């Protein structure tokens, strides 16, 4: 029987880091391609919606400030 090597304090820290990283990545549950595309579409949709909302809000706010300044300063 072959024995597994156990990381000790004297092993190379870089090698130990990569070994532990690979071990952790094996535990990850990866998304399927369909799930990844669906979630990407949702993120892009929300991002575009928020950009549009902020653009409209900024347009209203800047127009209001410009209108107030014109009335107060007569510019």
ABEGO torsion letter per residue (X at the ends): XBBBBBBBAABBAAAAAAAAAAAAAAABBBBBAAAAAAAAAAAAAAAAAAAAAAAAAAAAAAAAAAAAAAAAAGX
